[in-house]
Amino acid sequence: MIYKSDISSLRRDMEEKIGQKIIVKESPGKRSKPLEKSAIIEQVYPTYFRVKFEENERRSSYNYTDIFTKSVEVQVFDGEQFTALEPPAIISKKNRQEYA
């Protein structure tokens, strides 16, 4: 289960990366090849983030849950290389109570 705090944590991570170059890899389906496109993180919102693709300046939005479910993968360019944006580890409700 994905909790609001998990999404908030990912959103804060994305906020730090606004303006950075990324590669978005979408998994459209079992029979189709994944689509990879270069983009820039343009804005983040409570439940989704918006990117602007470099090749045609088109904009698109993705839900943070897409990253948790791995239907969208994001790699961030840090100035030298691309590294995968990993969502925070999801802690089960039972384990959450142990951490509290």
RATA-V364054 format. One record per residue. N is the residue number from 1. RES is the residue in one small letter. OMEGA is omega in whole degrees, -180 to 180 (none if undefined). D_LAST is the distance of its C-alpha to the last C-alpha in Angstrom with 2 decimals. Layout:
# RATA-V364054
[[N,RES,OMEGA,D_LAST] [N,RES,OMEGA,D_LAST]]
This chain:
# RATA-V364054
[[1,m,179,17.53] [2,i,-179,17.22] [3,y,178,14.77] [4,k,-179,15.84] [5,s,177,13.34] [6,d,180,15.03] [7,i,179,18.35] [8,s,179,17.64] [9,s,178,16.82] [10,l,179,20.05] [11,r,178,21.95] [12,r,177,21.21] [13,d,179,22.43] [14,m,180,25.48] [15,e,179,26.19] [16,e,-175,26.71] [17,k,178,29.24] [18,i,-179,31.41] [19,g,-180,35.02] [20,q,177,34.43] [21,k,179,36.42] [22,i,168,34.73] [23,i,178,35.94] [24,v,179,34.81] [25,k,-180,35.34] [26,e,175,35.48] [27,s,-175,35.83] [28,p,-180,38.30] [29,g,-176,38.86] [30,k,-174,39.86] [31,r,-179,43.49] [32,s,176,43.18] [33,k,176,42.55] [34,p,178,39.42] [35,l,178,40.29] [36,e,-180,39.51] [37,k,174,40.19] [38,s,-179,39.76] [39,a,175,38.16] [40,i,177,36.64] [41,i,-174,33.33] [42,e,-176,34.70] [43,q,174,31.97] [44,v,-179,28.39] [45,y,-177,27.35] [46,p,-176,24.17] [47,t,-179,24.81] [48,y,175,27.50] [49,f,-177,29.34] [50,r,178,33.10] [51,v,176,35.27] [52,k,-179,38.97] [53,f,-175,40.88] [54,e,-172,43.33] [55,e,-177,46.19] [56,n,179,46.95] [57,e,175,44.72] [58,r,178,43.29] [59,r,177,39.82] [60,s,179,37.19] [61,s,178,33.66] [62,y,175,30.82] [63,n,177,27.58] [64,y,179,24.37] [65,t,176,23.90] [66,d,179,27.20] [67,i,178,25.65] [68,f,-178,22.74] [69,t,179,25.43] [70,k,172,27.78] [71,s,173,30.62] [72,v,175,30.81] [73,e,-179,30.39] [74,v,173,30.51] [75,q,-175,31.82] [76,v,177,31.79] [77,f,-177,34.72] [78,d,-178,33.75] [79,g,179,37.38] [80,e,-177,38.26] [81,q,176,36.76] [82,f,176,34.71] [83,t,-177,31.24] [84,a,173,29.11] [85,l,-178,26.34] [86,e,175,23.43] [87,p,176,20.71] [88,p,178,17.10] [89,a,179,16.05] [90,i,-180,14.86] [91,i,-180,11.79] [92,s,-180,12.46] [93,k,180,10.77] [94,k,-179,10.49] [95,n,178,8.92] [96,r,-179,6.37] [97,q,179,5.19] [98,e,-179,5.59] [99,y,-175,3.81] [100,a,none,0.00]]
